[in-house]
Amino acid sequence: MEEFFGLTLSRLEAQIGALGKEKYRARQLFRWVYNQGNLDFREMTNIPKSLRSVFSEMFSLDTMPIAEERSSRDGSTKLALVTRDAHVIEVVIMPEKSRVTLCVSTQIGCRMGCRFCVTGKIGFKRNLSAAEIVGQVITAREYLRKAGKSPVTNIVFMGMGEPMDNIDNVATALDILKDQSGLDLSYRKITLSSVGLVDGLKTLSAKSAVIAISLNAADDETRSMLMPINRLYSIGRIMDFARGFKGTKRTRITFEYILIKGVNDSLDDAKRLADLLTGVKCKINLIPYNPSSYTEFERPERGEVDRFHQYLIERYFTVIIRDSRGQDVGGACGQLGMGYLGGAPDPAAPDTKETTASEVTS
Ligand code: SF4
C-alpha cells in the first residue's frame, strides 16, 4: 500500500490514469484529504463507492502515532511522532497571536554536526521520505483538530536535519504542501532553513519558500569551529548566493544568528556581521543560545543580546530577537532529538515566558 502523503498531484493522476480511471479523481482526492481534512475514503461521497474501495486498498492515509506530547509553559507543544521503522520525529507547534507555526524535521539526526545543536550530536540516521515530511503536517493538523485548537498556518523546516541534504524529498513535500488543490500554502507561509548548502538553495529557492540561512558567525574561523560544514560552504560562498538572490522585500533572505556567550556575541562580532551583510537584502534573526546538558555553550546575558541588537539597528538592519519557544520541553531551536541521547529536557533551561520579538525595520 502506498503512502498517500508522499504523492504529488501529478503522480497521483498518473497512478489513477494507469488504472484506466479519470485523472480528475486525483484532484478530488487531494481536495478531500488536504483541503477538507478528511482521511476516510468512505466519506468521499463525490467518488463512486467502488472506486473509493479501490483507493482504500491502494493508498494509506494513516497519520503517525504520537508517542509523547509535551506542553511548554509558553504555549508551544512538542509531539514525538513514530515512524514505521520505529524512529522518533519531533515536531513543535507554536501558536502565536495571529498564526500557528509548525516546525518540521527533514531527517532523523543530521550529518552537519553543528556543535551547538543536540540533533548534531545524534549523527545521521536516515532521510525522511516526502510522505513522512508531509505526514508531520497532517498528524499535527489532526492533533490540533481533535484538541479543538487553531490549525497550522505556517511551516518552518527547522527541526531535525538539514533540508538541503535531503533535497529530493523536501522538494516533493513542498510541491504537495503548496498544491492549490490541497493545503495551498503560499511561499510566505513556508520557511526553509539551511546551514548554507547553496547548491540546494539555488534549486529550491525556485520553489519559492522563504529562505533562512543559519550563519552564526561573520568570520570563517569562528563559523568553522561552530559549524564544520563551513569548510565546504564558506561565508564567501554564502554571500555570493545571497547577493545574487533575486528576492522581493518579502522574500529576502533571513540570516539566523545564534548568540553564544563569549563565542560570537561581542560588539566586534556585531560589527563584523554588519560589515558582512551591508548591501545584502536581508533580515537578521538573533537567537539567544538555548543551553543543554548535551552541548558545551552558554547563553549570553540579556544585556549582551540587547547591545548586539542595538548595534545592528544603528547600522540600519531589520533585526529580530527571537527567543525560541519550548525550551522547557526540549523543543527549542537546536534541542530536538534529546531522546536519542537518552535524555530529557534540560531542567535548567531558562524560563520561557512568551517573549515578544522586537522587530525593528529600517
Ligand atoms: S543545527 Fe541544523 S544542520 Fe546543524 S546539526 Fe543541528 S539540525 Fe543539523
Boltz pocket constraint, residues with backbone or C-beta under 6 A from the ligand:
constraints:
  - pocket:
      binder: B
      contacts: [[A, 109], [A, 110], [A, 111], [A, 112], [A, 113], [A, 114], [A, 117], [A, 118], [A, 119], [A, 120], [A, 121], [A, 159], [A, 160], [A, 161], [A, 162], [A, 195], [A, 334]]
      max_distance: 6.0
